[in-house]
Amino acid sequence: MAAWLPGSEGITFLTRLRTAAVFSLQKQTDMKRSGHQKMQLESLEHAALRPVVWVAMAVMLLAAAIAHPANAADDAWEFDPEHTRVHVTWNHMGVSRQSARIEKLYGSLNFTPTEPAAGRIEATLIAKSLTTGVPVMDKALHSPDFFDVERYPHIVFRSLSTRPMSDKTGEVAGELTIRGITKPVVLSVVWNYTGEHPLASFNPIYAGKWLSGFSARTTLKRSDFGMMLALPLVADDVTVEIEVEFLRRIPTTVPASGSQSTDQ
């Protein structure tokens, strides 16, 4: 979703190189796995922590990445639906702010922490899963006056480009389609994390699993998508806030009888 290098206060160049080294080493380990054989990521990290070794390895890996870009399939991520939220709010007659959430979505992210500028995302949201928690209001929002979910069951976002703003933030431009109408939209995005799952240090089922997390925000005009009812009494501007986590898909090698590879 984002295309800038992750950062935090006080981050150093050597920290960036270590991230590149560990991620690339883990990628090589993933490709070599077959059956129940598995190399522990902890051993890779231990080796990467030796300054001379991991600095030299990072330089070589970065040089190799420039000469031989990784396949997109190597860096495929999937939405973690249990930790992804799409929340929308709007001004209701100047009296309060009302809200709804979209509960079902799917899609994919192609993203390499060492080459984030190449990242791209496509997401499909299920319009009928939009809910306020109030059945009468849900019925109105699902109707032809608003999302018309029977005719247009999907809301689709496709990214087109990313503009870095800082180490941790950027703007992702793309196309948003609602009710069959496609409009440009820009998401303000914060890159929160990319790395081995934070629970891996004490729960072995998470060992070797890589996680990325982002927060995003934008403002849309509902009138751009043909939702005109109650304007201007109920606001035209709708704020969209997204909290999303992605799990990295692990490429595996097909046994000797085949030459293709599949993703778990």
SULVEN-V428939 format. One record per helix or strand of 3 or more residues. SS is the DSSP state (A for helix, B for strand). FROM is the first residue (numbers start at 1). TO is the last residue. If there is no record, write none. Layout:
ss->SS from->FROM to->TO
ss->SS from->FROM to->TO
This chain:
ss->A from->13 to->32
ss->A from->41 to->48
ss->A from->51 to->67
ss->A from->72 to->75
ss->B from->76 to->79
ss->A from->81 to->83
ss->B from->85 to->92
ss->B from->96 to->102
ss->B from->105 to->110
ss->A from->113 to->118
ss->B from->120 to->126
ss->A from->127 to->129
ss->A from->135 to->142
ss->B from->154 to->164
ss->B from->169 to->178
ss->B from->181 to->196
ss->A from->198 to->201
ss->A from->204 to->206
ss->B from->210 to->221
ss->A from->222 to->225
ss->B from->234 to->248
ss->B from->251 to->253
ss->B from->261 to->263
